[in-house]
Amino acid sequence: MAEILDETDLQILKTLQKNAKLTTKELADAVHLTPTPVFERQKRLEKKGYIKKYIAVLDPEKLGQGLQVFCKVKLKQINHEIADSFVHRIQRIPEVTECYNTSGAYDYLLKVRARDMKQYQEFVLNKLGEIESLASIESTFVLSEVKQTYGIHVG
């Protein structure tokens, strides 16, 4: 059973989702506590797994990875060995930034970043194309990003 978090814990999580670079003092000011209890609460939230890690969100356009594609993958057949093999290969492909095992018409949904269409074509031919269990893919190209939330709704 999940631990019940109090309002202060939830406020710490909400605040850190907006800016994980805050110092303990700045975080304490934001949640109206002193630094020591905020530090202890934050460490507890980390230890219990509520906070998985702290990251910097990079600008893909500025880094030459402006093309975003959602790639739906169907495998020829699926069992534990085939699924494990597919997942292991996908985890080693840097262009794939996210991968989800899904239900429905496709087995996996990949989020892929590329410089341009030519690089994406190379990715499809040289990386996905080498996976023997692959039956089909369907690519959906992102025209514009309407909403992107890095956090989750808390409380």
Secondary structure, 3 states (H helix, E strand, C coil): CCCCCCHHHHHHHHHHHHCCCCCHHHHHHHHCCCHHHHHHHHHHHHHCCCCCCCCCCCCCCCCCCCEEEEEEEEECCCCHHHHHHHHHHHHCCCCEEEEEECCCCCCEEEEEEECCHHHHHHHHHHCHHHCCCEEEEEEEECCCCCCCCCCCCCC
